[in-house]
Amino acid sequence: MRLDKYLKVARLIKRRTVANEACDTQRVVVNGREAKASYQVKVGDIIEITIGTRTVKVKVLSIPEHVTKQDAALMYSEITE
C-alpha cells in the first residue's frame, strides 16, 4: 500500500491529499529516510510524522485495504521515546 494511503487508512492523517503534501514537504520519514507518497509500506516499517512541533513515531503492524474506525488503531503501535 502507498504511504499516503496508509496514513489516511490508519487515520494518522485525516485526508490523503494532506498526507501527500506532508510527504512532498519532507515531514514524513520511514526507517530513517525521507519518504515519497508512493513508498510501498511494509509490516515492520517505522514511520515518523512531524506536523508543527508535534512528532508521532509509529511501527506498522498490519496493512489491510479497508478498516473500520475502531480497528484503525490496530494497524500500528505508537513508539514513545
C-alpha positions as CSV (number, residue, x, y, z in Angstrom):
1,M,0.0,0.0,0.0
2,R,1.2,3.5,-0.8
3,L,2.4,5.6,2.2
4,D,-0.1,8.4,1.7
5,K,-3.0,5.9,1.6
6,Y,-1.7,4.1,4.6
7,L,-1.5,7.3,6.6
8,K,-5.1,8.0,5.7
9,V,-6.5,4.5,6.3
10,A,-4.7,4.3,9.7
11,R,-6.2,7.7,10.5
12,L,-2.8,9.1,11.3
13,I,-3.6,12.0,8.9
14,K,-7.2,12.9,8.1
15,R,-7.0,13.3,4.3
16,R,-4.9,11.6,1.7
17,T,-4.1,14.9,0.0
18,V,-2.8,16.2,3.3
19,A,-0.7,13.0,3.7
20,N,0.6,13.5,0.1
21,E,1.6,17.1,0.9
22,A,3.3,16.0,4.1
23,C,5.4,13.6,2.1
24,D,6.2,16.2,-0.5
25,T,7.5,18.6,2.1
26,Q,9.7,16.0,3.8
27,R,7.7,15.8,7.0
28,V,7.4,12.0,6.8
29,V,10.4,9.8,7.5
30,V,10.3,6.0,7.0
31,N,13.1,3.9,8.6
32,G,15.3,7.0,9.0
33,R,14.9,8.2,5.4
34,E,12.6,10.9,3.9
35,A,9.8,9.1,2.0
36,K,7.7,9.9,-1.0
37,A,4.0,9.4,-1.0
38,S,4.5,6.5,-3.5
39,Y,6.7,4.5,-1.0
40,Q,5.3,1.0,-0.5
41,V,4.7,0.5,3.2
42,K,5.7,-2.9,4.7
43,V,5.0,-4.5,8.0
44,G,7.7,-3.5,10.5
45,D,8.4,-0.1,9.0
46,I,9.0,2.8,11.4
47,I,7.1,5.9,10.3
48,E,7.9,9.3,11.8
49,I,5.5,12.2,11.1
50,T,6.3,15.8,12.0
51,I,3.3,18.2,12.0
52,G,4.1,21.6,13.5
53,T,6.0,21.0,16.8
54,R,4.5,17.5,17.3
55,T,6.2,14.4,16.2
56,V,4.5,11.0,16.0
57,K,6.5,7.8,15.6
58,V,4.7,4.5,14.9
59,K,5.6,0.9,13.9
60,V,3.5,-0.7,11.1
61,L,1.7,-3.8,12.4
62,S,-0.7,-4.6,9.5
63,I,-1.7,-3.3,6.1
64,P,-5.4,-4.0,5.4
65,E,-7.0,-2.3,2.4
66,H,-10.2,-1.3,4.3
67,V,-10.6,-0.9,8.0
68,T,-13.3,0.4,10.4
69,K,-12.7,3.4,12.6
70,Q,-12.4,1.2,15.7
71,D,-9.8,-1.1,14.1
72,A,-7.6,1.7,12.6
73,A,-5.5,1.9,15.8
74,L,-4.6,-1.8,15.5
75,M,-2.7,-1.1,12.3
76,Y,0.2,0.5,14.2
77,S,1.8,0.8,17.6
78,E,3.0,4.2,18.8
79,I,6.6,4.4,19.8
80,T,7.4,6.7,22.7
81,E,10.9,8.0,23.5
